[in-house]
Each structure stands twice: as structure tokens, then as C-alpha cells.
Amino acid sequence: MWLSGQTLTLALDGQVVPGYYQIVGQYLVVVPGPRPTVNVDLRDVPQSEYAFMRSGERIGVIGTVASDRRRLLGRSIIRDAGQEAP
């Protein structure tokens, strides 16, 4: 989603939890909630691995969950070979 300083905010793949239900005519419609996100601390990731990333690009992150369980301590970023900078 975005990069600010040494924090990368990612939108996660997977099923979106329903945000709420809405009645449309005689039907109950599920309205999806926001996509879950996770903050990644990039302090230990070489800048060359994320310097040329674009918003919306699909990546994989290798790291460990921080002791506060609120962020991921990144170690490496895996990008599609066709997306990497020259």
C-alpha cells in the first residue's frame, strides 16, 4: 500500500471479513470490510530490495513477528523477477 521511512504497510491477500450487512429490496447483502493490513519494519532489509517498488506490486516478506504482535520485523523482500530493478 505505502512506504513511509522504514515502515512498509501491506494489504494482505485472503478473505475479507464482512464489514456489515445491508438490506437491498428483499435481500440481505454482505458489504465487505476493509482489507487487513500489516506494518513491516524495514530496518534490517537492504534498501536495494525495496527502493524501486511500486504501489500495488505483489511481494513476499520474510521476517518474524515482533514481541508486541503488532508488526513484522522484515529480513528480506521477495519480488517477481519481472518487477526487479535492473
Number of C-alpha atoms within 10 A of each C-alpha: 14 13 17 7 8 13 18 18 15 20 15 13 10 8 9 13 13 12 12 10 12 11 9 8 7 6 9 10 12 13 13 13 11 11 15 13 13 15 18 24 19 21 13 12 18 13 13 11 14 19 10 12 17 12 10 10 10 16 13 10 16 13 17 13 12 13 9 7 8 11 18 21 21 22 16 17 17 13 17 10 7 7 13 13 12 5
